[in-house]
Amino acid sequence: MAELVDAVPDVALAVYAHPDDPEVSCAGALAHWAQAGAEVHLVICSRGEKGSRDPDVDPDELAAIRADEVQAACRVMGLAGVEMLGYPDGEVENTVAMREQLVRTIRALRPSAVVCPDPTAVFFGSGYVNHHDHRNVGWATLDACAPAAASPLYFPTTGAAHQVGCVYLSGTLEADVWVDIGDVLDVKIAALGCHRTQVGDGAELVGELVRRRAEDAGRLAGVRYAEAYRRLVFGS
């Protein structure tokens, strides 16, 4: 029997690589939690300056536009705040410095739930390999949550230790919980539509794709629309 997540975290933190990743991956859950009263924050790790197939695009101008798109999407989702780490697109690594940044944020916000990419999901069928940055952000976030943020001797200058209660891994091949996003599907689509550099004039088609994927997940969960996750639960 598919398990629907009914609990709403008091504070949630999503950590993703590129400016439009959360909208694709978890905007439904984030918006649903925000509407239910949660304080929801977002970290975007890269500048997204390589997110274009046009060789004449200025990378710095693209990064600035995409940063504005992030802010617009966060307003649509009702998020409490966003932090842009500014790593070069395609060069995000699971380094000590990055883990320290994430631990600092976790200890400052003290989330009960963290959402990030599943780093173990590499091959999707025979036509897509999960992006280098997605995988490294997933591993860095997991390492920051367990054990670093909860262990006071890791990065002791970054604040008091904090144990994250659970992590929801998106883009997973081993989903075991689902979030009903029927009340916020239109919010998810609208938030993704804020990323005009990525969807261009195809917002309507992208919205239909999002709807179909949410329907597929919903069928597994016994609801109309859902997002699928692999959940990890940590002790206090």
Backbone as CSV, one residue per row, in Angstrom:
resi,resn,N_x,N_y,N_z,CA_x,CA_y,CA_z,C_x,C_y,C_z
1,MET,0.845,-1.188,0.000,0.000,0.000,0.000,0.885,1.243,0.000
2,ALA,0.666,2.136,-0.945,1.452,3.353,-1.023,1.195,4.232,0.193
3,GLU,2.258,4.818,0.738,2.125,5.677,1.914,2.101,7.134,1.504
4,LEU,1.020,7.817,1.857,0.924,9.253,1.643,1.470,9.975,2.866
5,VAL,2.258,11.016,2.634,2.808,11.816,3.712,1.776,12.869,4.097
6,ASP,1.237,12.742,5.293,0.269,13.722,5.785,0.918,14.789,6.657
7,ALA,2.014,14.444,7.297,2.662,15.369,8.230,3.209,16.582,7.496
8,VAL,3.056,17.739,8.110,3.602,18.986,7.575,4.740,19.426,8.489
9,PRO,5.951,19.569,7.964,7.063,19.991,8.825,6.875,21.423,9.300
10,ASP,7.406,21.726,10.476,7.350,23.115,10.934,8.278,23.984,10.101
11,VAL,9.470,23.458,9.806,10.440,24.131,8.938,10.964,23.100,7.944
12,ALA,11.003,23.468,6.677,11.533,22.583,5.635,12.589,23.328,4.837
13,LEU,13.576,22.572,4.363,14.658,23.129,3.551,14.837,22.250,2.320
14,ALA,14.801,22.866,1.142,15.078,22.160,-0.104,16.427,22.622,-0.640
15,VAL,17.241,21.674,-1.102,18.579,21.976,-1.617,18.697,21.375,-3.008
16,TYR,18.931,22.220,-4.012,18.999,21.757,-5.397,20.121,22.450,-6.149
17,ALA,20.471,21.885,-7.291,21.641,22.342,-8.030,21.378,23.578,-8.866
18,HIS,20.306,23.548,-9.670,20.078,24.576,-10.680,18.806,25.364,-10.395
19,PRO,18.688,26.560,-10.952,17.558,27.419,-10.612,16.181,26.822,-10.813
20,ASP,15.978,25.960,-11.801,14.639,25.402,-12.037,14.466,23.995,-11.466
21,ASP,15.479,23.442,-10.830,15.385,22.058,-10.336,14.261,21.852,-9.317
22,PRO,14.094,22.744,-8.332,13.041,22.475,-7.349,11.647,22.476,-7.946
23,GLU,11.411,23.331,-8.944,10.080,23.376,-9.554,9.766,22.058,-10.244
24,VAL,10.756,21.495,-10.922,10.572,20.204,-11.583,10.402,19.099,-10.542
25,SER,11.180,19.157,-9.470,11.318,18.022,-8.562,10.342,18.003,-7.400
26,CYS,10.123,19.157,-6.776,9.427,19.128,-5.479,8.560,20.342,-5.207
27,ALA,8.251,21.142,-6.223,7.480,22.364,-5.988,6.123,22.072,-5.395
28,GLY,5.539,20.923,-5.739,4.248,20.569,-5.181,4.303,20.424,-3.674
29,ALA,5.259,19.640,-3.188,5.401,19.450,-1.740,5.733,20.757,-1.043
30,LEU,6.649,21.538,-1.618,7.029,22.795,-0.973,5.846,23.745,-0.870
31,ALA,5.095,23.882,-1.957,3.937,24.777,-1.944,2.842,24.261,-1.016
32,HIS,2.630,22.948,-1.023,1.624,22.347,-0.142,1.966,22.604,1.324
33,TRP,3.232,22.398,1.680,3.652,22.634,3.060,3.542,24.117,3.416
34,ALA,3.961,24.990,2.495,3.896,26.426,2.767,2.458,26.870,2.993
35,GLN,1.539,26.378,2.176,0.139,26.742,2.346,-0.424,26.206,3.659
36,ALA,0.147,25.104,4.159,-0.310,24.515,5.421,0.339,25.158,6.638
37,GLY,1.187,26.168,6.424,1.774,26.901,7.534,3.240,26.641,7.802
38,ALA,3.885,25.797,7.011,5.306,25.529,7.219,6.152,26.714,6.769
39,GLU,7.304,26.856,7.400,8.317,27.819,6.962,9.259,27.067,6.027
40,VAL,9.214,27.397,4.748,9.927,26.618,3.730,11.023,27.480,3.108
41,HIS,12.236,26.932,3.102,13.392,27.642,2.556,14.010,26.825,1.424
42,LEU,14.799,27.516,0.593,15.411,26.899,-0.581,16.868,27.321,-0.684
43,VAL,17.722,26.373,-1.051,19.112,26.659,-1.421,19.319,26.208,-2.857
44,ILE,19.841,27.099,-3.693,20.239,26.768,-5.060,21.760,26.853,-5.119
45,CYS,22.400,25.782,-5.541,23.858,25.696,-5.411,24.631,26.320,-6.571
46,SER,24.112,26.242,-7.788,24.866,26.762,-8.931,24.239,28.028,-9.487
47,ARG,25.009,28.740,-10.293,24.528,29.963,-10.923,23.591,29.670,-12.096
48,GLY,23.696,28.476,-12.672,22.873,28.140,-13.827,23.276,28.856,-15.092
49,GLU,24.538,29.287,-15.155,24.973,30.124,-16.279,25.222,29.340,-17.564
50,LYS,25.141,28.015,-17.504,25.311,27.207,-18.707,23.975,26.634,-19.195
51,GLY,22.885,27.116,-18.648,21.575,26.566,-18.977,20.969,27.126,-20.239
52,SER,21.698,27.061,-21.341,21.181,27.511,-22.634,21.907,26.770,-23.738
53,ARG,21.195,26.508,-24.823,21.808,25.898,-26.000,22.269,26.938,-27.019
54,ASP,22.095,28.204,-26.700,22.511,29.297,-27.584,23.968,29.636,-27.290
55,PRO,24.895,29.399,-28.237,26.310,29.651,-27.961,26.646,31.136,-27.809
56,ASP,25.727,32.014,-28.206,25.998,33.447,-28.131,25.483,34.091,-26.845
57,VAL,24.847,33.323,-25.980,24.342,33.870,-24.733,25.504,34.240,-23.814
58,ASP,25.395,35.396,-23.168,26.392,35.802,-22.185,26.102,35.069,-20.870
59,PRO,27.038,34.249,-20.388,26.767,33.450,-19.180,26.408,34.286,-17.956
60,ASP,27.066,35.417,-17.774,26.772,36.249,-16.605,25.375,36.851,-16.700
61,GLU,24.983,37.279,-17.882,23.628,37.810,-18.056,22.595,36.714,-17.819
62,LEU,22.874,35.518,-18.326,21.948,34.407,-18.118,21.819,34.093,-16.632
63,ALA,22.935,34.080,-15.907,22.887,33.791,-14.472,22.044,34.827,-13.736
64,ALA,22.175,36.097,-14.116,21.400,37.153,-13.463,19.910,36.986,-13.734
65,ILE,19.569,36.662,-14.971,18.160,36.450,-15.317,17.600,35.271,-14.546
66,ARG,18.387,34.204,-14.470,17.904,33.002,-13.786,17.757,33.244,-12.277
67,ALA,18.593,34.082,-11.706,18.430,34.428,-10.292,17.105,35.146,-10.062
68,ASP,16.742,36.029,-11.000,15.439,36.701,-10.904,14.299,35.696,-11.058
69,GLU,14.488,34.711,-11.928,13.462,33.682,-12.105,13.262,32.874,-10.822
70,VAL,14.350,32.609,-10.116,14.259,31.892,-8.842,13.405,32.680,-7.857
71,GLN,13.670,33.979,-7.758,12.903,34.811,-6.824,11.421,34.815,-7.182
72,ALA,11.116,34.915,-8.472,9.716,34.922,-8.899,9.039,33.600,-8.560
73,ALA,9.718,32.486,-8.811,9.143,31.175,-8.524,8.942,30.986,-7.029
74,CYS,9.872,31.463,-6.216,9.735,31.348,-4.763,8.511,32.110,-4.273
75,ARG,8.243,33.264,-4.868,7.044,34.013,-4.481,5.786,33.231,-4.837
76,VAL,5.784,32.600,-6.000,4.631,31.804,-6.412,4.405,30.649,-5.435
77,MET,5.474,29.991,-5.017,5.364,28.845,-4.111,5.105,29.247,-2.666
78,GLY,5.313,30.518,-2.338,5.104,30.976,-0.977,6.241,30.642,-0.041
79,LEU,7.463,30.587,-0.552,8.598,30.214,0.278,9.047,31.369,1.159
80,ALA,9.678,31.020,2.276,10.110,32.025,3.247,11.442,32.659,2.874
81,GLY,12.268,31.971,2.089,13.559,32.528,1.731,14.325,31.619,0.800
82,VAL,15.325,32.192,0.124,16.165,31.423,-0.791,17.601,31.900,-0.655
83,GLU,18.542,30.973,-0.723,19.974,31.263,-0.674,20.610,30.728,-1.941
84,MET,21.390,31.573,-2.630,22.080,31.183,-3.857,23.569,31.058,-3.536
85,LEU,24.110,29.850,-3.666,25.510,29.630,-3.296,26.488,30.069,-4.377
86,GLY,26.072,30.099,-5.631,26.887,30.690,-6.681,27.997,29.831,-7.246
87,TYR,27.908,28.510,-7.110,28.925,27.650,-7.717,28.768,27.643,-9.237
88,PRO,29.854,27.447,-9.991,29.740,27.362,-11.447,28.885,26.167,-11.861
89,ASP,28.043,26.381,-12.826,27.181,25.335,-13.366,28.040,24.207,-13.939
90,GLY,27.720,22.971,-13.549,28.461,21.821,-14.033,29.710,21.507,-13.250
91,GLU,30.001,22.327,-12.211,31.227,22.144,-11.438,30.941,22.006,-9.945
92,VAL,29.723,21.652,-9.596,29.372,21.492,-8.182,29.952,20.176,-7.674
93,GLU,30.704,20.245,-6.593,31.334,19.057,-6.022,30.945,18.920,-4.545
94,ASN,30.993,17.710,-4.072,30.720,17.448,-2.660,32.003,17.666,-1.870
95,THR,32.316,18.938,-1.637,33.554,19.304,-0.948,33.291,19.610,0.520
96,VAL,34.376,19.679,1.287,34.261,20.080,2.684,33.659,21.476,2.786
97,ALA,34.078,22.378,1.901,33.572,23.752,1.950,32.076,23.806,1.682
98,MET,31.615,23.014,0.726,30.187,23.016,0.445,29.400,22.411,1.603
99,ARG,29.895,21.320,2.160,29.205,20.719,3.302,29.140,21.706,4.467
100,GLU,30.194,22.462,4.666,30.180,23.456,5.740,29.104,24.512,5.497
101,GLN,28.966,24.968,4.240,27.914,25.935,3.934,26.536,25.357,4.234
102,LEU,26.310,24.121,3.837,25.004,23.508,4.064,24.744,23.275,5.548
103,VAL,25.768,22.848,6.283,25.605,22.662,7.723,25.274,23.992,8.393
104,ARG,25.923,25.059,7.970,25.640,26.381,8.544,24.166,26.749,8.329
105,THR,23.670,26.499,7.135,22.278,26.819,6.825,21.322,25.934,7.621
106,ILE,21.628,24.645,7.685,20.771,23.719,8.447,20.724,24.119,9.919
107,ARG,21.862,24.460,10.489,21.891,24.825,11.903,21.202,26.163,12.158
108,ALA,21.236,27.048,11.177,20.557,28.340,11.346,19.041,28.188,11.229
109,LEU,18.573,27.400,10.257,17.133,27.263,10.007,16.488,26.185,10.868
110,ARG,17.269,25.129,11.197,16.815,24.017,12.044,15.576,23.332,11.449
111,PRO,15.669,22.874,10.218,14.523,22.216,9.585,14.269,20.828,10.158
112,SER,13.008,20.458,10.210,12.676,19.077,10.567,12.696,18.189,9.341
113,ALA,12.534,18.780,8.146,12.568,18.012,6.897,13.455,18.713,5.888
114,VAL,14.245,17.929,5.176,15.092,18.422,4.085,14.718,17.658,2.826
115,VAL,14.689,18.368,1.704,14.367,17.765,0.411,15.551,17.999,-0.524
116,CYS,15.978,16.957,-1.235,17.114,17.092,-2.149,17.063,15.975,-3.186
117,PRO,17.920,16.026,-4.216,17.937,14.956,-5.211,18.453,13.649,-4.645
118,ASP,17.967,12.543,-5.192,18.487,11.224,-4.842,19.785,11.004,-5.620
119,PRO,20.940,10.995,-4.953,22.204,10.879,-5.680,22.471,9.488,-6.223
120,THR,21.707,8.499,-5.769,21.913,7.136,-6.258,21.191,6.869,-7.563
121,ALA,20.311,7.781,-7.965,19.581,7.624,-9.231,20.437,8.200,-10.347
122,VAL,21.042,7.349,-11.138,21.989,7.789,-12.172,21.410,7.617,-13.573
123,PHE,20.938,6.426,-13.894,20.457,6.133,-15.244,18.939,6.064,-15.249
124,PHE,18.320,6.893,-16.068,16.875,6.881,-16.247,16.587,6.325,-17.640
125,GLY,16.239,5.047,-17.671,16.066,4.399,-18.964,17.385,4.347,-19.706
126,SER,17.306,4.390,-21.036,18.519,4.314,-21.857,18.859,5.641,-22.516
127,GLY,18.158,6.720,-22.098,18.378,7.981,-22.792,18.730,9.157,-21.921
128,TYR,18.884,8.955,-20.603,19.198,10.097,-19.748,20.091,9.660,-18.597
129,VAL,21.166,10.411,-18.405,22.063,10.220,-17.254,21.880,11.408,-16.320
130,ASN,21.612,11.127,-15.063,21.372,12.203,-14.111,22.578,13.136,-14.039
131,HIS,22.302,14.421,-14.029,23.324,15.467,-14.113,24.332,15.351,-12.972
132,HIS,25.582,15.584,-13.315,26.694,15.605,-12.352,26.353,16.461,-11.136
133,ASP,25.831,17.663,-11.342,25.528,18.556,-10.230,24.414,18.004,-9.348
134,HIS,23.386,17.375,-9.961,22.304,16.802,-9.172,22.846,15.757,-8.197
135,ARG,23.698,14.881,-8.728,24.213,13.808,-7.890,25.060,14.361,-6.744
136,ASN,25.927,15.324,-7.054,26.812,15.857,-6.020,26.064,16.685,-4.980
137,VAL,25.036,17.403,-5.408,24.218,18.134,-4.434,23.502,17.150,-3.511
138,GLY,23.017,16.050,-4.079,22.368,15.045,-3.241,23.303,14.482,-2.193
139,TRP,24.511,14.096,-2.616,25.461,13.537,-1.645,25.881,14.571,-0.613
140,ALA,26.153,15.795,-1.054,26.586,16.831,-0.111,25.501,17.127,0.919
141,THR,24.243,17.149,0.472,23.146,17.426,1.392,22.978,16.287,2.387
142,LEU,23.062,15.051,1.901,22.964,13.908,2.816,24.108,13.920,3.826
143,ASP,25.314,14.202,3.361,26.453,14.244,4.275,26.311,15.374,5.288
144,ALA,25.715,16.487,4.859,25.506,17.605,5.781,24.457,17.269,6.835
145,CYS,23.444,16.499,6.424,22.379,16.124,7.368,22.815,15.020,8.315
146,ALA,23.558,14.059,7.804,23.912,12.878,8.588,25.328,12.426,8.225
147,PRO,26.282,12.679,9.096,26.086,13.099,10.492,26.373,14.563,10.792
148,ALA,26.870,15.351,9.833,27.573,16.588,10.185,26.748,17.571,11.005
149,ALA,25.526,17.943,10.515,24.761,18.985,11.214,24.390,18.576,12.628
150,ALA,24.231,17.274,12.851,23.811,16.782,14.166,24.974,16.540,15.117
151,SER,26.193,16.661,14.631,27.368,16.331,15.445,28.143,17.610,15.758
152,PRO,28.232,17.999,17.006,28.796,19.305,17.350,30.260,19.477,16.989
153,LEU,31.001,18.392,16.819,32.419,18.531,16.497,32.671,18.733,15.003
154,TYR,31.628,18.567,14.177,31.739,18.938,12.771,31.460,20.440,12.651
155,PHE,32.365,21.159,12.034,32.176,22.585,11.762,31.642,23.328,12.998
156,PRO,32.385,23.317,14.094,31.882,23.849,15.366,31.591,25.346,15.360
157,THR,32.095,26.082,14.373,31.837,27.536,14.336,30.558,27.875,13.581
158,THR,29.806,26.872,13.123,28.633,27.153,12.291,27.322,27.131,13.067
159,GLY,27.376,27.031,14.397,26.156,27.064,15.181,25.935,25.768,15.941
160,ALA,24.858,25.768,16.725,24.541,24.606,17.552,24.085,23.437,16.693
161,ALA,24.481,22.238,17.096,24.132,21.033,16.345,22.615,20.898,16.211
162,HIS,22.201,20.334,15.078,20.767,20.134,14.827,20.567,18.836,14.062
163,GLN,19.681,17.983,14.572,19.347,16.729,13.897,18.137,16.932,12.997
164,VAL,18.347,16.788,11.701,17.237,16.785,10.749,16.428,15.512,10.968
165,GLY,15.107,15.651,11.041,14.275,14.483,11.301,14.182,13.526,10.137
166,CYS,14.001,14.065,8.930,13.906,13.192,7.759,14.346,13.937,6.513
167,VAL,14.749,13.172,5.532,15.136,13.697,4.222,14.253,13.040,3.174
168,TYR,13.713,13.844,2.283,12.930,13.357,1.153,13.781,13.481,-0.108
169,LEU,14.048,12.352,-0.752,14.866,12.319,-1.963,13.955,12.317,-3.193
170,SER,14.100,13.336,-4.021,13.294,13.426,-5.246,14.054,12.817,-6.418
171,GLY,13.342,12.626,-7.527,13.978,12.038,-8.704,14.535,10.668,-8.419
172,THR,13.839,9.923,-7.571,14.343,8.635,-7.114,13.794,7.485,-7.947
173,LEU,14.539,6.409,-7.990,14.073,5.173,-8.610,13.536,4.210,-7.563
174,GLU,13.526,4.621,-6.302,13.082,3.761,-5.200,12.093,4.511,-4.312
175,ALA,11.048,5.064,-4.896,10.066,5.826,-4.122,9.361,4.934,-3.111
176,ASP,9.167,5.465,-1.903,8.411,4.727,-0.887,7.359,5.580,-0.192
177,VAL,7.337,6.892,-0.473,6.281,7.761,0.039,5.880,8.747,-1.054
178,TRP,4.654,9.253,-0.919,4.123,10.200,-1.890,3.487,11.366,-1.157
179,VAL,3.529,12.553,-1.786,2.855,13.734,-1.260,1.722,14.095,-2.213
180,ASP,0.523,14.218,-1.683,-0.647,14.619,-2.467,-0.508,16.098,-2.811
181,ILE,-0.412,16.419,-4.109,-0.248,17.813,-4.519,-1.454,18.305,-5.319
182,GLY,-2.592,17.633,-5.132,-3.777,18.024,-5.872,-4.206,19.451,-5.624
183,ASP,-3.923,19.967,-4.416,-4.338,21.331,-4.087,-3.386,22.386,-4.626
184,VAL,-2.205,21.966,-5.099,-1.189,22.946,-5.520,-0.582,22.624,-6.883
185,LEU,-1.215,21.728,-7.649,-0.631,21.411,-8.952,-0.492,22.653,-9.815
186,ASP,-1.498,23.520,-9.809,-1.427,24.743,-10.609,-0.312,25.660,-10.118
187,VAL,-0.027,25.628,-8.816,1.076,26.421,-8.275,2.404,25.873,-8.789
188,LYS,2.557,24.558,-8.798,3.779,23.940,-9.316,3.999,24.333,-10.778
189,ILE,2.942,24.262,-11.571,3.054,24.611,-12.993,3.399,26.086,-13.160
190,ALA,2.754,26.948,-12.372,3.027,28.381,-12.469,4.453,28.708,-12.046
191,ALA,4.945,28.024,-11.010,6.314,28.270,-10.555,7.322,27.857,-11.620
192,LEU,7.078,26.720,-12.250,7.972,26.292,-13.329,7.909,27.276,-14.495
193,GLY,6.746,27.824,-14.748,6.601,28.798,-15.826,7.374,30.081,-15.602
194,CYS,7.771,30.352,-14.354,8.591,31.536,-14.077,9.975,31.421,-14.714
195,HIS,10.409,30.210,-15.010,11.746,29.988,-15.562,11.680,30.081,-17.093
196,ARG,11.476,31.293,-17.544,11.264,31.510,-18.973,12.497,31.160,-19.799
197,THR,13.697,31.284,-19.227,14.903,30.909,-19.964,14.903,29.429,-20.300
198,GLN,14.160,28.637,-19.538,14.151,27.196,-19.744,12.924,26.717,-20.521
199,VAL,11.764,27.291,-20.248,10.545,26.814,-20.908,10.213,27.621,-22.152
200,GLY,10.749,28.840,-22.261,10.506,29.664,-23.435,9.030,29.843,-23.721
201,ASP,8.643,29.584,-24.970,7.242,29.700,-25.371,6.485,28.394,-25.168
202,GLY,7.139,27.423,-24.554,6.505,26.115,-24.391,5.902,25.875,-23.024
203,ALA,5.524,26.960,-22.323,5.008,26.810,-20.960,3.772,25.919,-20.914
204,GLU,2.913,26.040,-21.915,1.696,25.229,-21.914,2.024,23.750,-22.056
205,LEU,2.960,23.426,-22.943,3.358,22.033,-23.123,4.053,21.492,-21.875
206,VAL,4.895,22.328,-21.286,5.579,21.910,-20.059,4.564,21.662,-18.955
207,GLY,3.567,22.532,-18.845,2.528,22.347,-17.852,1.775,21.047,-18.034
208,GLU,1.516,20.678,-19.289,0.816,19.421,-19.551,1.690,18.230,-19.171
209,LEU,3.008,18.333,-19.424,3.923,17.261,-19.026,3.955,17.114,-17.509
210,VAL,4.009,18.231,-16.792,3.986,18.194,-15.332,2.701,17.529,-14.842
211,ARG,1.587,17.869,-15.473,0.296,17.301,-15.074,0.285,15.786,-15.284
212,ARG,0.813,15.331,-16.423,0.814,13.895,-16.708,1.698,13.151,-15.721
213,ARG,2.858,13.714,-15.403,3.745,13.049,-14.450,3.121,13.003,-13.060
214,ALA,2.431,14.064,-12.685,1.759,14.070,-11.385,0.613,13.064,-11.362
215,GLU,-0.056,12.894,-12.496,-1.103,11.880,-12.582,-0.518,10.478,-12.439
216,ASP,0.628,10.238,-13.098,1.272,8.918,-12.988,1.627,8.613,-11.539
217,ALA,2.214,9.595,-10.848,2.555,9.384,-9.444,1.296,9.238,-8.598
218,GLY,0.264,9.991,-8.947,-0.984,9.912,-8.202,-1.636,8.544,-8.283
219,ARG,-1.525,7.908,-9.432,-2.110,6.574,-9.566,-1.454,5.590,-8.603
220,LEU,-0.163,5.724,-8.419,0.541,4.843,-7.478,0.134,5.122,-6.036
221,ALA,-0.222,6.378,-5.765,-0.527,6.778,-4.394,-2.018,6.755,-4.083
222,GLY,-2.843,6.533,-5.101,-4.282,6.504,-4.869,-4.927,7.863,-4.776
223,VAL,-4.272,8.879,-5.340,-4.836,10.225,-5.387,-4.719,10.728,-6.825
224,ARG,-5.283,11.900,-7.088,-5.271,12.383,-8.468,-3.884,12.842,-8.909
225,TYR,-3.220,13.632,-8.065,-1.899,14.167,-8.406,-0.965,13.991,-7.208
226,ALA,0.267,13.590,-7.475,1.216,13.383,-6.381,2.649,13.592,-6.864
227,GLU,3.556,13.723,-5.902,4.998,13.658,-6.129,5.543,12.490,-5.332
228,ALA,6.538,11.801,-5.894,7.099,10.599,-5.269,8.467,10.901,-4.670
229,TYR,8.736,10.295,-3.533,10.006,10.494,-2.838,10.478,9.191,-2.198
230,ARG,11.763,9.132,-1.960,12.329,8.140,-1.052,12.624,8.844,0.260
231,ARG,12.097,8.331,1.362,12.229,9.019,2.652,13.249,8.316,3.535
232,LEU,14.123,9.113,4.113,15.072,8.637,5.108,14.710,9.302,6.429
233,VAL,14.649,8.513,7.504,14.260,9.032,8.816,15.427,8.839,9.776
234,PHE,15.792,9.914,10.453,16.930,9.902,11.369,16.459,10.058,12.803
235,GLY,17.167,9.407,13.725,16.818,9.487,15.143,17.218,10.818,15.737
236,SER,16.605,11.122,16.876,16.913,12.383,17.572,18.125,12.207,18.477
